[in-house]
Amino acid sequence: MEFQKVLLEVGKELRAHEVKALAFLCMDLLSRNPTRVETAGDLFSCLADKDYLSPEKPELLTELLLTIQRCRLVRELRLPDQPSTSISPYRKLLYSLSEEITNEELKDMKFLLDKIISRRKRDENVTTLEVFLEMEHMDLISNTNLNTLETILKSVCPMLNEKINQFKAQQVPHSCLIAQETGRQRSASFSAPNQDDQSLARTRSLTTSSMNSSSTSVDFPDAGDECEGLSHPLGHLSLRTSDSALLKGTSSSLEKLPSHDIKTSPETMPPQITTTNTEGLGTYSMTGEKRGICLIVNNNDFTGSSVYLTERIGTKLDEESLQRVFEWLGFDIRLYRDCSGEKMLSILKQLSSTDHSQMDCLVCCVLSHGLEGSVYGVDGQTVELRQLTNPFDGINCPSLVKKPKLFFIQACQGRSEQKPVCIEEDSPHFSLCCNDDFRASIPAHADFIMAMATVPSFVSFRERKNGTWFIQSLCQNLVQMVPRGCDLVSLLTKVNEDVSKKSDSTGEKKQMPQLTFSLRKKVIFPVPKAVPPNLTH
């Protein structure tokens, strides 16, 4: 009750524009549009619900008040002298710039943005922070790309670019330290950099599951068990990857991620710094009220199938891992089990008709048997990969235009087994893309990514006790690499590498995943505040 009184007093003292400023500063913590926060009480309640603010954790309130220069309140209310380090330096930078920009300079900024942002956002009542927010929504600025803002400030108020230079100098490059599987269980500990002024490292201990089958029972597919194939469902850029060539010929620059067998404590780990030439490559906005929906279709029981298909023992572990990881990333999970082909199509159609305007992206995970270019429903009916993606293109799902649509397909694509030799299937295949323009003058099939468990014509493998090689590697790498700030394509390249190194107990059976995408920017998930899930099975 006493702390509630403190919050009430703070709310009474704050002016409306200060409340908006605090909401803007907390935007990354709450994944919420700050314009929707009306009162200080609303903001404090949201922070309390997310466990950022409580009688035991008042430091965030100190940090917020000090940031907006309300030091007197901190003293009078006897708040802790030491603030938290929860607010992103990027948010603090934008707030600091907004405080320095005069009304005349703001008018000049709006004038320079005349042909870019909407007229409503150029209204004289729109604040500097609201202009920054609109620029973020338009992907003009982000914590990794401030070029446009620097150009504008160079014309409006050049001295403010010094603040941006200081911000850049203080940023610590993200490290991508990845645990390699060695065929035995082990604890992988790593230090994840937090997004704060001190770049405070938080150590998180994760226990990863052993996925190599040197001492486990591997369920090798027969008669189409976990079969899938990729007949270029997106209709344009298709990339096949092997363990000897990873994503050659793409238009984007990919990070070559170092791999290490983590056996040391966080204190003794050498820092691994990854640098990539990504100048001019933007990042998809992840500032919506909701991260998005994660659809998981898990087909296991095929006893009613019109064709002979076995039970997919071990798929429950994949389902659990996906659910825990994507919940941790902030997604709303929609789980469906044992769906017929018709049911799968119905679910996809219903999901495509959902309003995704307040969401950042879409994730769709399908776990099933398959044939080349399709996946099976539990009734034996096949659903083409194109039928999975088409409901979400720019024409059929306009609320997802310019937003990434991420598909992860765990299913075989044939009956052949890959042998432990270098298969030259990595040359890029180009075909004419659909040129239907829709609103934003981008192709209707833009912004898709499809990550397949295997290349066309080949099987994928599932361990009865540990789940599938592909899904488990995907979940482990999401848990380990998202806190490092790695983009999704680089992360999936690492999944490809991990799976390519796995083999059965005889060393004769291999698996090579495949990545196909029509992304125009990098997909980087915000670092969740919560502790990562433990994926031990």
N, C-alpha and C positions, 0 to 999 in steps of 0.2 A: 504493500500500500504506500509506503514511504517513497519508493522509487516512482510509482505512478504519479505522486504529487509533484515530484521533480520534473517529470515529463510534461505534466500539465502546466507548470510554471514556465518551462521553456516554450511551450506552444503559445502561451499568452504573450510572451516577449517577442516572438518572431513575427516579422512582417510577411506579407503574402509572397513578395518576390524572394525572400529568404527561404521560405518553405519550398518554393519551386527550385531554388538552388540546391537545397539539401536533397530533394528528390532526384535531381540530375546527378549529384555526386553518388547517390546510392543506386543508380540505374543498373550497374553491373551486378550488384548484390541481389537485387530483387527481380531482374529480368522484366522490368515493368516500365511502360511509357511514363515518364515523369509528369507529363501534362495531365495525367489522370489522377494525380495526387492532389487533393483539394486542401487538406489541412495537415498540420503537424501531427495531429493525433492519428490520422490515416497512415502517415509515413511510419510513425513509431510502432503502430500496431503491426504493420507489415514486417518491419524489422524484427519485432518480437516473435512473430509467427515463424520466421526463418531462423530464429535462435541467434540473431546477431546482436540483440539488445535485450538486457534483462538486469535485475538487481545484481546478479553475479558478474555481468558483462557490461558495465556502463562505459567502458573505454571508447566505444564507437561514438557515443554522444559527445565525448570530449573532442575527438578528432573532427567531428562535423562542425562543432561550434568554433573551434580554433581555425578551421579552414575558412569559415565565413567571417572571421575576425570578431567573434563575440566572446572575447576572453573574459570579460567581466562576469558573464553568466557562469562560466566555469568556476570562477572563484567564489561567487556568491552562493552557488548551489553546492559547493564543496564536492565537485566532481573530481575524479582521479587526475592527478597532474600528468600522468603518462597516457597519451592517446593511443588508440589502437593503430594498426597499420592496414586497415581493411579497404580503404578507399583507393581505387586505382589512380596511379600517378597521371594517367591520361585524362581522367575526369578532372583531377585537380588542375591540370594544365589548362583545359578548356575553361574551367571556372575562372582561373586567374586571368586568362586573356579577356574574358567577358567583362571582368571588373575594370580592365584598363581601357576598353574600347568606349569612346564617347558616342553620344547620340549622332553626331555628324558623321563620324567614322562608320557607325552602323548603317547609316543611310547609304554611304558609299559602297559598303559591302553588299547590301541588297541590290544596288544598281549593277554591280559587277556580276551578280548572280541572276540577273534579270531573265536570261534565256534558259536558265537551268532549273531553278526551283519555282514552285507554283506562285501565282500572284497573291494568293491568300497568305502564304508564308512571308511575303514581302510587305505586308501591311505594316503601317507605322507603329502599331501596338505590339508587334512581334519582337520579343527580346533577343539579345545576342545568343543566349543559351538555346532558345528555340530555333534560331537560324542554324546553330551548330548541330542541333538534333536533326533538323531536316537534311542537312548535308550528310550526316551519318546514314540516314534512311536512304539517301540517294547514292550511297557508297562513294561519296566525294572525299570523305575523311574517315580515318580509323586510327586505332592506336599504332598501327604499323605503316600508315600512309597519310602523311600530313602535307604532301606536296601542294595540293590545291589551296589549302589554307595558307601556306607560306607564300604562294604566288599572290593571293588576295592581300595579305598583310603587307607585302612588299609595296603595293600601290597605296594602301590605306594608312598603315602605320608601321613602317619598316622596323622600328626599334623593338616591336613585340616579337619579331622572329628570333630574337636572342633567347626568349623564354623557350621556344621550340628547340633551339639548338642545345640548351641546357637539358631539356627533357631527353633528347636523343642521346646525349652524352652519358646520362645516368642509367640508361636502360642496359640491363645485363642480357647478353644473348642467351636464348633458350638452348638447353642441352637436351639431346635425344639419346638417352642411355637405355639400351634395350636388353632384356634378359633373353639369352638363347637357351633353348631346351637341350638338355643333355641326356634325356632318357631316365631321369630320376627326379623326385620331388626336391625342391629347395625353396628357401625363402629369398625373395628378391626385394631388397630394400633400396629405396631411392629417395633423393631429396628433390621435392618439387618447388620451383620458385613461385612465390606468391606475388601478386600484382600490387605492390605497395611501394612507398617512397624508399624504404630500406631494402627492397628486394629480399624480404625475409624468407629464408628457406624453411619450409616445414617438412619434417621427415615423416614419411608414411611407409609403414612396413606392409608389404603385400606378400602373400604366399601364392605362388603361381602353380598351376597344375602341371603335372608331367603329361606330355602329349605324345612323346615318341614311344613307339610300340615295341621297343626291344625287350620289354618285360611285361607287356600287356597283351590282352586279347583284342585283335583287330577284326572288326566285322567287315570282311571284303564283300563287295556287292556282287550279286548274281541276278540274272534276269531283270536288269534295270534297277537294281537297288541303288538309290541315291545317284541317279543319272541326270545329266544336264548338258546343254550345249548352247553356244551363243552364236546365233545367225544374224548378228548385227542388229539388235532390236531397235536401236536408236536411229538407224538409217544414215549415219554419217561417220564420224571418226571412230575407228575401232582399233584398239591396241592389244596385241597379244604379248605376254611377257614370259620369259623363261628365266631360269636361274643364271644364265650367262648374259642376258641383256634385259635390263629393266626399263620399260617405258621409253624406248627410243623414238625419236621423231615427233614428240609432242610439241605443241606450241608453247607450253609452259615449262619453266625451269623447275626441276625437281631436286629436292635435297637428297644427296647421297648419304644415307643415314648410317653412322657407324654402329657396329654390333659388338656387344661385349657380354661375356658371361659374368653376371654379377655375383661375386662371392665375397665382396668386401663390405664393410660398414659404410654408412654415408660419410663418415668423417674421413675415411681413407680413399674414397672414390676420386679418381682424377676427373676434373671437369672435361666434358666433351662439348665443344662448341661447333655448331653446324652453321655454315654460312651459305647463302644461296643468292644468286643474282636474280632478284624478282622485281627489279625496277619496272614500274608501270603495270605490274600485276596486282589487281585489286583483291579485296577480301569480301566475301558475302557478309552482309549485315547480320549480326546475332544480338540485336537489341530489342526484339519484340517482347510483348507481355508474356508470351509462351514460346518455348523453344520449338515445339511442334508435336505432331503425333508420330508415334513409332508403332507401326502395325507389324505384328508377329503372327504368321500363319504356320502352325506346326502340325504337319501330317504324320501320324505314326501308325494308326491302325488301318490296314488295308485289307481286312478280312472280307469286306464286301466289294472288293474291286473286280471289275470285269476282266482284268488281266492279272496274271500272277505277280504279286509284289509282296515282299516280306515286311514284317514289322521292323520299324526303324529304332531298334534298341539303342539307347544312349542319347536320343534326340531331346529327352527331357532336360538333360544337363545343358544342352545348347540353349533351350528355351529359357531356363533359369538364368544363365549367364547373360543373355541378351537383355532380358527384362531388368536385371539388377544394374547392368552397365548403362543402359539408356535412361533408366529412371534417375541414376546418378547424374547423367548429363542434362537432366531437366525435361525429358520428354514425357508426354502422356501416353502410357502403354495401352494398346488395344490388342488383346490376345485372342486368337481363334484357333481351336484345335480340330483336327480331323475334318477338314472341309472337302466337300465334293468340288469338282471343277466348276459347276454352276454356282455353288456357294462362294467360291473364291472370286469369281467375276462379279457377283452381287456385292460382296464386301468392298471390292475395289471401286465399283461404281458409286456406292454410297459414300465412301471416303472422299472420292473426287468431288462430290457435290457439297462437301462440308466447306464452310467458310474458313479459309486459312489466312485471312488478311492480317490477323494479329499474331501470326506464327512466323518463325524464321525459316523453317524447312520441313521436309517430310522424310521419314525413314520407313522403308518397307523391307521386312525380312521374311523370306519364304524358305521353309525347311521341309523337304519332301523328296520323293523319287523323281526322276526325270528322264527325258530323252533329249537328243540334240535339238536345241531351240525351244524347249518346253519343259514344264513341270507337271507332275501328276496330281490330280485330286484323289481322295481316298476311294472314289468310285471307279478309278481307272481312266477317267476322262482327262485329256491333256489340255493345259492352258499355255499358249505360246507366250514367250517372254515379251513379245511386242504387246500382247494383251494386258500384261502387267503394267507397262509404262504408259501406254496410250491414254488411259483415263486422266493422266495428270499432266498432259502437255498443255501448252499455252492456250489452246482453243477449248479443250474440255474442262480445264481447271484454271480459270483466269486468276484466282486468288493466290496461286503459286507461281505466277509469272515472275521471272527474275530471281526466284528463290531455288536453292538446291533441292533436288529430289534424289534421295540416296536409296539404292536397292542392293540388298545383300542376298544372294541366292545360293543356298546350300542344297545342291542336287547334282547328281551325275549328269553327264551330257553324252553318254554312250556306254559301251561295254568294254572298250579297249582299256588296257592297263598301261600306264606310262612306265617305261623302263629307265634305269639310271644312266641315261646318256643325254647329251645336249641335243635337244630337239629345236631345230631352227624354225620356230613358228612366231618369231618376234617382229617380223617386218610389218609396219603399219599398213592398214588397208584403208584407202580413202574412197568414198563414194559420194555422189551428190546428196546434199542434205535437203530436207524439206525447206522450201523458201517461203512458206506462208508467214507473212508478217502479222503480228498481233500486238496491238497497242504500243508496246515499247520498241517496236521495230527490231525485234530479235526473232530468230527462228522459233517456231512453236515447240521444237524438240530440244531447245537449249536447256542447260542447267541440270542435266541428268548425270548420274553416275551409276554404273552397274558393276558390282564386284561379284564375280562368279567363283565358285569353289574350284572349278577345273576348266580346262580348255575344251573346245568341242570334240566330241567322239570318245571322250575318256571318262573313266569313273572317278569318284571321289571317295574318301575313306572315312569311316566312323568307328571309333573305339567304344565298345560297349560300356566301359566304366568311365571314360573320360570325355565322351562326345566326339564331334567331328574335328578333324585337324583344322579346317578353315575357320569355323565359327569360334572355336576356342582361341585360336591365334588372333582373330579379329578383336575379341573381347579383351584379351590380355594387352594387346597393343593400344587399344583405346584407353584402358585404365592407366597404362604407363606413359603414353605419349601425349595425351591431351594436356596433362599438367605441364608438359614441356613446351606447349605452344606449337606443336607440329601440325601442319595442314593434313587434310584427310588423304590426298593422293600420295603424299610421302608416307603416311602411315600405312596405307594399303600396299605400297611398294615393299614396305618392311614385312607385312603379312605374306606377300608373295615369296619373299626371300626365306622367311621362317618355314613356310609349308614346303617349299622346294627342297629343303634340307632333310625333311622327314622321310622315313621309309619304314617298311614292315620289318619284322624280325629277321627275314632272310636278306634284306637289303635290295630286293629285286623289284619292289613295287613303289612307284613314286606318284606325286601329285603336283600339278602346277596350276595355281589359280590364274584368273584372267580379269583384267580391269578394262572397262570400256566407259568412256565419259564424253560428255559434251559441256563440261563446265567452262565458264568464262572467267572465273576468279578462284581464289583459294577458299577452301572450306576449313575454318578454324573454329572449333567449339570453345566457348568461354570456359575457363577453369572452374569447376564446381567448388563450392565452399565445403561441401560435405566430404567426409573421408571416403576414399575410393572403396568399392566393394571388394571383398575377399573372394577370389574365384577358385579356391581350393575345393576339389571334389574328393 
